[in-house]
Amino acid sequence: MVLDGFDMLAHLARQREWSEATFGPGPRTKGVIDHIRKELSEIEADPSDIAEWIDVTILALDGAWRAGHSPEQIVAALIAKQTKNEGRDWPDWRTMSPDQAIEHVRSTASTKP
């Protein structure tokens, strides 16, 4: 579903303005990570609660701008990372445990002649 009129860059600017006014300026890295850990516990308690998943998303975006990245850089990084993941080799999910992360296939071949 595409929401008419949604502008990710404007949303990130809005989020930053609110977050900085509410939680203060600066990186706050440990605080953001602490909050993410709490939200992850809430997801474990109720994995179907979309609000908890979105809390993690909002906190990750908050951490990105607090680390010095502009809305444009955040959107570009999001697009680049998805593209990179799509280009990687992944194991067959049917052979993997649903309770563990599925990591991309890492080449063991040496790049040296």
FENZI-V180260 format. One record per residue. N is the residue number from 0. RES is the residue in one small letter. OMEGA is omega in degrees with one decimal (none if undefined). NEAR is the number of other ideal C-beta (glycine too) atoms within 8 Angstrom. D_CENTER is the distance of its C-alpha to the mean C-alpha in Angstrom with 1 decimal. Layout:
n:N res:RES omega:OMEGA near:NEAR d_center:D_CENTER
n:N res:RES omega:OMEGA near:NEAR d_center:D_CENTER
This chain:
n:0 res:m omega:176.5 near:2 d_center:20.0
n:1 res:v omega:178.1 near:4 d_center:19.7
n:2 res:l omega:178.9 near:5 d_center:20.4
n:3 res:d omega:175.5 near:4 d_center:23.1
n:4 res:g omega:179.4 near:4 d_center:22.6
n:5 res:f omega:-178.9 near:7 d_center:18.8
n:6 res:d omega:-177.2 near:6 d_center:17.8
n:7 res:m omega:179.8 near:8 d_center:14.2
n:8 res:l omega:177.9 near:9 d_center:15.6
n:9 res:a omega:178.4 near:7 d_center:17.9
n:10 res:h omega:179.8 near:9 d_center:15.3
n:11 res:l omega:176.7 near:13 d_center:13.3
n:12 res:a omega:177.7 near:9 d_center:16.8
n:13 res:r omega:-180.0 near:8 d_center:17.8
n:14 res:q omega:-179.1 near:12 d_center:14.9
n:15 res:r omega:-179.4 near:11 d_center:15.7
n:16 res:e omega:179.6 near:8 d_center:19.4
n:17 res:w omega:-176.9 near:8 d_center:19.1
n:18 res:s omega:-179.4 near:10 d_center:16.9
n:19 res:e omega:178.2 near:9 d_center:19.2
n:20 res:a omega:-175.8 near:5 d_center:22.3
n:21 res:t omega:-173.5 near:6 d_center:21.3
n:22 res:f omega:178.3 near:6 d_center:19.8
n:23 res:g omega:-178.4 near:6 d_center:21.4
n:24 res:p omega:173.1 near:3 d_center:20.6
n:25 res:g omega:-174.9 near:5 d_center:19.4
n:26 res:p omega:-179.1 near:5 d_center:16.5
n:27 res:r omega:-173.3 near:9 d_center:16.8
n:28 res:t omega:-178.2 near:9 d_center:14.5
n:29 res:k omega:178.3 near:6 d_center:16.2
n:30 res:g omega:178.7 near:8 d_center:16.3
n:31 res:v omega:179.4 near:12 d_center:12.6
n:32 res:i omega:177.3 near:9 d_center:12.1
n:33 res:d omega:-179.9 near:8 d_center:15.1
n:34 res:h omega:177.0 near:9 d_center:13.8
n:35 res:i omega:178.8 near:12 d_center:10.7
n:36 res:r omega:178.3 near:8 d_center:13.3
n:37 res:k omega:178.6 near:8 d_center:15.5
n:38 res:e omega:177.7 near:12 d_center:13.2
n:39 res:l omega:176.0 near:9 d_center:12.6
n:40 res:s omega:178.5 near:8 d_center:16.5
n:41 res:e omega:175.7 near:11 d_center:16.8
n:42 res:i omega:178.2 near:12 d_center:14.8
n:43 res:e omega:179.9 near:6 d_center:17.2
n:44 res:a omega:-179.5 near:5 d_center:20.1
n:45 res:d omega:-176.5 near:7 d_center:19.3
n:46 res:p omega:-178.4 near:5 d_center:16.8
n:47 res:s omega:-177.1 near:4 d_center:18.1
n:48 res:d omega:-177.2 near:9 d_center:17.2
n:49 res:i omega:-178.9 near:6 d_center:14.7
n:50 res:a omega:179.1 near:6 d_center:14.7
n:51 res:e omega:175.7 near:11 d_center:13.2
n:52 res:w omega:179.9 near:9 d_center:10.2
n:53 res:i omega:175.5 near:8 d_center:9.9
n:54 res:d omega:178.7 near:10 d_center:10.6
n:55 res:v omega:179.1 near:12 d_center:7.5
n:56 res:t omega:179.8 near:8 d_center:5.5
n:57 res:i omega:179.4 near:9 d_center:8.3
n:58 res:l omega:177.9 near:12 d_center:8.3
n:59 res:a omega:177.4 near:9 d_center:5.1
n:60 res:l omega:177.2 near:11 d_center:6.8
n:61 res:d omega:177.9 near:12 d_center:9.9
n:62 res:g omega:-179.1 near:12 d_center:9.5
n:63 res:a omega:179.7 near:10 d_center:9.0
n:64 res:w omega:178.3 near:15 d_center:12.2
n:65 res:r omega:176.0 near:11 d_center:13.8
n:66 res:a omega:173.6 near:8 d_center:13.6
n:67 res:g omega:-176.4 near:4 d_center:15.6
n:68 res:h omega:-180.0 near:8 d_center:13.7
n:69 res:s omega:174.1 near:6 d_center:15.2
n:70 res:p omega:179.2 near:11 d_center:13.8
n:71 res:e omega:178.5 near:7 d_center:15.3
n:72 res:q omega:-179.8 near:8 d_center:13.6
n:73 res:i omega:179.2 near:13 d_center:10.0
n:74 res:v omega:178.6 near:11 d_center:11.1
n:75 res:a omega:179.3 near:8 d_center:13.0
n:76 res:a omega:177.6 near:10 d_center:10.3
n:77 res:l omega:180.0 near:8 d_center:8.2
n:78 res:i omega:-178.5 near:8 d_center:11.6
n:79 res:a omega:-178.2 near:8 d_center:12.8
n:80 res:k omega:177.3 near:8 d_center:10.2
n:81 res:q omega:178.6 near:8 d_center:10.9
n:82 res:t omega:178.5 near:8 d_center:14.5
n:83 res:k omega:179.9 near:8 d_center:14.6
n:84 res:n omega:179.2 near:8 d_center:13.4
n:85 res:e omega:-179.7 near:6 d_center:16.0
n:86 res:g omega:-179.1 near:5 d_center:18.6
n:87 res:r omega:172.6 near:8 d_center:18.3
n:88 res:d omega:-178.5 near:4 d_center:20.7
n:89 res:w omega:176.4 near:8 d_center:19.5
n:90 res:p omega:177.3 near:7 d_center:22.0
n:91 res:d omega:-176.2 near:6 d_center:23.5
n:92 res:w omega:-179.3 near:7 d_center:21.4
n:93 res:r omega:-179.5 near:4 d_center:24.8
n:94 res:t omega:-174.2 near:5 d_center:25.7
n:95 res:m omega:176.7 near:9 d_center:22.8
n:96 res:s omega:176.8 near:4 d_center:22.4
n:97 res:p omega:-178.5 near:4 d_center:20.3
n:98 res:d omega:178.9 near:3 d_center:19.7
n:99 res:q omega:177.7 near:6 d_center:18.2
n:100 res:a omega:172.6 near:3 d_center:15.3
n:101 res:i omega:-178.8 near:7 d_center:16.4
n:102 res:e omega:175.9 near:5 d_center:16.2
n:103 res:h omega:-179.3 near:7 d_center:17.3
n:104 res:v omega:178.9 near:8 d_center:20.9
n:105 res:r omega:-178.1 near:5 d_center:21.7
n:106 res:s omega:176.8 near:4 d_center:25.0
n:107 res:t omega:-179.9 near:3 d_center:27.7
n:108 res:a omega:178.2 near:4 d_center:30.0
n:109 res:s omega:176.7 near:3 d_center:31.0
n:110 res:t omega:178.6 near:3 d_center:30.7
n:111 res:k omega:179.5 near:3 d_center:34.0
n:112 res:p omega:none near:1 d_center:37.3
